[in-house]
Amino acid sequence: MIDRPIESVFAFLADGENDRLFSDRIVEIAKTRQGEPGVGTIYHSVARDMGRKAKHDFEITGFDAPTRIRWREISKGPVIVSEGGYDLKSVDGATELGFFGVLEGRGLGKLLEGTVARYVRRLLPKFSDKIKAVVEASV
């Protein structure tokens, strides 16, 4: 539970450039066009994946303020997030945050899909705690 109103949490998470504040793997991230984030906004990022830097591009595909954000990865890596997102729910002035994600392995990446999914699930509690701490300190 994030001790901030849903509108504030949504606005923070909707700005993909904030990802570097709570994701240790993000080296850099930027919108590819000016303006407020919304459906069609693309973020280009460089992340540390398995000890090396890799480029990732994400496009926002769903934007239902203040409860739902969806994106898809438009990169060419061996395992991508074909659909990912956040689900937010207001609870007594605080915000409950849920995660949504579908991984897609391509080529030999299909062999890694299960391993990557288990790795992501294992890291999710720590990731959630980091988002909570950063949002509560920033908003």
N, C-alpha and C positions, 0 to 999 in steps of 0.2 A: 504494500500500500504506500503510495506516495502522498505525503502530507502537503498537497497543493491542489487547488481547484482544477477540474478537468480541462477547462479552457486554457489554462497556463501550461499544463503538461502537454496538451495537444500542440499548442503553438511551438513549444520547445522541440518536440519530436518531429514536427512537420518540417522544420528547418534542418535538412539533412547535413548541413555543414556543422551542426552540433554533434554529429556522430563521433567526431574525433575527441570530444570531451569525455565520452564514456566507453569508447571501444579502443582497447589497447592496440589492436591490430591496424587501425587506420593511421597512415602516415600523413596523408593529405586528402582533402575532399573539397570540391567546389561545384556549384551549379554551372551548367553550361550556357545558361541564358539569364538575363536579368528578370526581376519581378518576383512577386510572391510565389511561394511553392504551391503547387496544385497538380491536377492531372496533366500529364505531359511533361512535367519538369524532369530534367535529367541531371543526375549528379555523377561526376567523374571522380573516382577515387584511386588511390594507391594504398594497398594494404600489405601487411606482412602475413604471408600464408606459408606455413610449413618451412619457415626459415628463409624465405625469399620474398622479394617485392613483386606484387602482381597488380595489374590494372583491372578495375571493375567499373562498369557503368550501370546505373540503376535508373529506372524510369518510374515515376509515381503513376499508378494505374487506378487508384481509388483514394478519394479524399472526402470523407464525410465528417466534417467538423461537428462536434469535438470528440467523436467516438471511434473513428476507424480510418486507418491509413494503410494502403496496400502499394506494393511496388513489385517490379520484376527486374531481374538482372538481364542486361542485354550484352553481356560480355561473352567471350568465347572460351572460357576456362573448361577444365574437365568436369568439374562439379559446380553448378550454379544454383542460385535461388530462383527457381522459375516463378514463384510467387511468395512474397513475404509481407509481413505487416505487423501493425500494432492494433489491439482492441482496447479501448479505454472505457471505464465505467465509473460514474460518479457515486461515491459512497460517503455520505455524511461530510461533505466538503473536501474529502480527499479523493484520490484517484487510484482505482485498481487497474493495473496494466497487464494485459495478456499479449502473448506473442503468437504469431502465425507464420508458418514457413513450410514450403515444399521444395525439396532439393531435387535436382535433375542431373544425373550423370550422363556424360556424353562420351562416346567411344570407350576407351579404357577407364574413363571416369565412372562408368557404371559399376565397375568393380569396387570403387571407393565410396559409393553413395551411402551404404550402411555404416561404414566406419566414420564418415564425416557426420552423419546424422547422430550417431551416438556421442561423438565429440561435442557437437553443438548442444545436445540435451544436457550433457554433463556440465557445460559452462554456463548454462542459462541462469541458474540461481545467482552466481557471481555477477553476471552481466546485468541482471535485474537490480541487484543491490547497488551496482555502480550507477545505473541510470537514476535510481532513487536518490542517491547521495548528490549527484551532480545537479539534478533538477531542483532539489530542495535547497542547495547552496546558491543556485543561479536565479531562481524565479521567486 
